[in-house]
Amino acid sequence: MGKDTVKEIATSRTSYERDELRESELADDPIVALQRWLDEAYAAHPQVAEPNAMALASVGEDGRPSLRIVLLRGLDQRGLRFFTSYDSRKGRELLARPFAAATFWWAALERQVRIEGEVRRIDEHESDLYFASRPRGHRLAAWASEQSEPVESRIVLDERMAHFEERFAEEEIERPHSWGGFLILPRSMEFWQGRPNRMHDRLLYQRERDAWARVRLQP
């Protein structure tokens, strides 16, 4: 790492001055609030790249977290949906320890949303419907890739892709049983708006039985 980079890491700072967050500006229901913020993130495209990208954390059997970016593929009153291989590292971890944390970060809007909650595997019919909506190449890749497993080389991956292209050349590509969706059932959702001097706005929703309670947190 160069000296200039080391200096930049230690000293570079951004002053967040775009907006503020008042309680009156967010819906009483955090799912509705998240839907509105997603609308605004999509409206800001291309300044906001892939507004539905979220960092997803799961926990391994050793108690250590692992983190990766996934794409949100559905949002309603049930929760947040995304899709993956159930045999991948995150799939195995979520099935064994069904709790997750997720974070959206929209730098151009100086906003962040954090979600924590239980995770459930969604029903196969819903996974089938989403899988059928994917581009053909993406469906083939779900067959060709044993996600998270070691592979000898890129050549092997390309050969596997070619094999499944030939296999499904004249037939419908069905969803592999090892691939499908997860649903995050939020228990807490925090909305963060950057403010000057690191005095950020933070509003936290917490699920209490059948209702949401909201509190402002110090930055």
Secondary structure as a PSIPRED ss2 file (coil, helix, strand):
# PSIPRED VFORMAT (PSIPRED V4.0)

   1 M C   1.000  0.000  0.000
   2 G C   1.000  0.000  0.000
   3 K H   0.000  1.000  0.000
   4 D H   0.000  1.000  0.000
   5 T H   0.000  1.000  0.000
   6 V H   0.000  1.000  0.000
   7 K H   0.000  1.000  0.000
   8 E H   0.000  1.000  0.000
   9 I H   0.000  1.000  0.000
  10 A H   0.000  1.000  0.000
  11 T H   0.000  1.000  0.000
  12 S C   1.000  0.000  0.000
  13 R C   1.000  0.000  0.000
  14 T C   1.000  0.000  0.000
  15 S C   1.000  0.000  0.000
  16 Y C   1.000  0.000  0.000
  17 E C   1.000  0.000  0.000
  18 R C   1.000  0.000  0.000
  19 D C   1.000  0.000  0.000
  20 E C   1.000  0.000  0.000
  21 L C   1.000  0.000  0.000
  22 R C   1.000  0.000  0.000
  23 E H   0.000  1.000  0.000
  24 S H   0.000  1.000  0.000
  25 E H   0.000  1.000  0.000
  26 L C   1.000  0.000  0.000
  27 A C   1.000  0.000  0.000
  28 D C   1.000  0.000  0.000
  29 D C   1.000  0.000  0.000
  30 P H   0.000  1.000  0.000
  31 I H   0.000  1.000  0.000
  32 V H   0.000  1.000  0.000
  33 A H   0.000  1.000  0.000
  34 L H   0.000  1.000  0.000
  35 Q H   0.000  1.000  0.000
  36 R H   0.000  1.000  0.000
  37 W H   0.000  1.000  0.000
  38 L H   0.000  1.000  0.000
  39 D H   0.000  1.000  0.000
  40 E H   0.000  1.000  0.000
  41 A H   0.000  1.000  0.000
  42 Y H   0.000  1.000  0.000
  43 A H   0.000  1.000  0.000
  44 A C   1.000  0.000  0.000
  45 H C   1.000  0.000  0.000
  46 P C   1.000  0.000  0.000
  47 Q C   1.000  0.000  0.000
  48 V C   1.000  0.000  0.000
  49 A C   1.000  0.000  0.000
  50 E C   1.000  0.000  0.000
  51 P C   1.000  0.000  0.000
  52 N C   1.000  0.000  0.000
  53 A E   0.000  0.000  1.000
  54 M E   0.000  0.000  1.000
  55 A E   0.000  0.000  1.000
  56 L E   0.000  0.000  1.000
  57 A E   0.000  0.000  1.000
  58 S E   0.000  0.000  1.000
  59 V E   0.000  0.000  1.000
  60 G C   1.000  0.000  0.000
  61 E C   1.000  0.000  0.000
  62 D C   1.000  0.000  0.000
  63 G C   1.000  0.000  0.000
  64 R C   1.000  0.000  0.000
  65 P E   0.000  0.000  1.000
  66 S E   0.000  0.000  1.000
  67 L E   0.000  0.000  1.000
  68 R E   0.000  0.000  1.000
  69 I E   0.000  0.000  1.000
  70 V E   0.000  0.000  1.000
  71 L E   0.000  0.000  1.000
  72 L C   1.000  0.000  0.000
  73 R C   1.000  0.000  0.000
  74 G E   0.000  0.000  1.000
  75 L E   0.000  0.000  1.000
  76 D E   0.000  0.000  1.000
  77 Q C   1.000  0.000  0.000
  78 R C   1.000  0.000  0.000
  79 G E   0.000  0.000  1.000
  80 L E   0.000  0.000  1.000
  81 R E   0.000  0.000  1.000
  82 F E   0.000  0.000  1.000
  83 F E   0.000  0.000  1.000
  84 T E   0.000  0.000  1.000
  85 S E   0.000  0.000  1.000
  86 Y C   1.000  0.000  0.000
  87 D C   1.000  0.000  0.000
  88 S C   1.000  0.000  0.000
  89 R H   0.000  1.000  0.000
  90 K H   0.000  1.000  0.000
  91 G H   0.000  1.000  0.000
  92 R H   0.000  1.000  0.000
  93 E H   0.000  1.000  0.000
  94 L H   0.000  1.000  0.000
  95 L H   0.000  1.000  0.000
  96 A H   0.000  1.000  0.000
  97 R C   1.000  0.000  0.000
  98 P C   1.000  0.000  0.000
  99 F E   0.000  0.000  1.000
 100 A E   0.000  0.000  1.000
 101 A E   0.000  0.000  1.000
 102 A E   0.000  0.000  1.000
 103 T E   0.000  0.000  1.000
 104 F E   0.000  0.000  1.000
 105 W E   0.000  0.000  1.000
 106 W E   0.000  0.000  1.000
 107 A H   0.000  1.000  0.000
 108 A H   0.000  1.000  0.000
 109 L H   0.000  1.000  0.000
 110 E C   1.000  0.000  0.000
 111 R E   0.000  0.000  1.000
 112 Q E   0.000  0.000  1.000
 113 V E   0.000  0.000  1.000
 114 R E   0.000  0.000  1.000
 115 I E   0.000  0.000  1.000
 116 E E   0.000  0.000  1.000
 117 G E   0.000  0.000  1.000
 118 E E   0.000  0.000  1.000
 119 V E   0.000  0.000  1.000
 120 R E   0.000  0.000  1.000
 121 R E   0.000  0.000  1.000
 122 I C   1.000  0.000  0.000
 123 D C   1.000  0.000  0.000
 124 E H   0.000  1.000  0.000
 125 H H   0.000  1.000  0.000
 126 E H   0.000  1.000  0.000
 127 S H   0.000  1.000  0.000
 128 D H   0.000  1.000  0.000
 129 L H   0.000  1.000  0.000
 130 Y H   0.000  1.000  0.000
 131 F H   0.000  1.000  0.000
 132 A H   0.000  1.000  0.000
 133 S H   0.000  1.000  0.000
 134 R C   1.000  0.000  0.000
 135 P C   1.000  0.000  0.000
 136 R H   0.000  1.000  0.000
 137 G H   0.000  1.000  0.000
 138 H H   0.000  1.000  0.000
 139 R H   0.000  1.000  0.000
 140 L H   0.000  1.000  0.000
 141 A H   0.000  1.000  0.000
 142 A H   0.000  1.000  0.000
 143 W H   0.000  1.000  0.000
 144 A H   0.000  1.000  0.000
 145 S C   1.000  0.000  0.000
 146 E C   1.000  0.000  0.000
 147 Q C   1.000  0.000  0.000
 148 S C   1.000  0.000  0.000
 149 E C   1.000  0.000  0.000
 150 P C   1.000  0.000  0.000
 151 V C   1.000  0.000  0.000
 152 E C   1.000  0.000  0.000
 153 S C   1.000  0.000  0.000
 154 R H   0.000  1.000  0.000
 155 I H   0.000  1.000  0.000
 156 V H   0.000  1.000  0.000
 157 L H   0.000  1.000  0.000
 158 D H   0.000  1.000  0.000
 159 E H   0.000  1.000  0.000
 160 R H   0.000  1.000  0.000
 161 M H   0.000  1.000  0.000
 162 A H   0.000  1.000  0.000
 163 H H   0.000  1.000  0.000
 164 F H   0.000  1.000  0.000
 165 E H   0.000  1.000  0.000
 166 E H   0.000  1.000  0.000
 167 R H   0.000  1.000  0.000
 168 F C   1.000  0.000  0.000
 169 A C   1.000  0.000  0.000
 170 E C   1.000  0.000  0.000
 171 E C   1.000  0.000  0.000
 172 E C   1.000  0.000  0.000
 173 I C   1.000  0.000  0.000
 174 E C   1.000  0.000  0.000
 175 R C   1.000  0.000  0.000
 176 P C   1.000  0.000  0.000
 177 H C   1.000  0.000  0.000
 178 S C   1.000  0.000  0.000
 179 W E   0.000  0.000  1.000
 180 G E   0.000  0.000  1.000
 181 G E   0.000  0.000  1.000
 182 F E   0.000  0.000  1.000
 183 L E   0.000  0.000  1.000
 184 I E   0.000  0.000  1.000
 185 L E   0.000  0.000  1.000
 186 P E   0.000  0.000  1.000
 187 R E   0.000  0.000  1.000
 188 S E   0.000  0.000  1.000
 189 M E   0.000  0.000  1.000
 190 E E   0.000  0.000  1.000
 191 F E   0.000  0.000  1.000
 192 W E   0.000  0.000  1.000
 193 Q E   0.000  0.000  1.000
 194 G C   1.000  0.000  0.000
 195 R C   1.000  0.000  0.000
 196 P H   0.000  1.000  0.000
 197 N H   0.000  1.000  0.000
 198 R H   0.000  1.000  0.000
 199 M C   1.000  0.000  0.000
 200 H C   1.000  0.000  0.000
 201 D E   0.000  0.000  1.000
 202 R E   0.000  0.000  1.000
 203 L E   0.000  0.000  1.000
 204 L E   0.000  0.000  1.000
 205 Y E   0.000  0.000  1.000
 206 Q E   0.000  0.000  1.000
 207 R E   0.000  0.000  1.000
 208 E E   0.000  0.000  1.000
 209 R C   1.000  0.000  0.000
 210 D C   1.000  0.000  0.000
 211 A E   0.000  0.000  1.000
 212 W E   0.000  0.000  1.000
 213 A E   0.000  0.000  1.000
 214 R E   0.000  0.000  1.000
 215 V E   0.000  0.000  1.000
 216 R E   0.000  0.000  1.000
 217 L E   0.000  0.000  1.000
 218 Q C   1.000  0.000  0.000
 219 P C   1.000  0.000  0.000
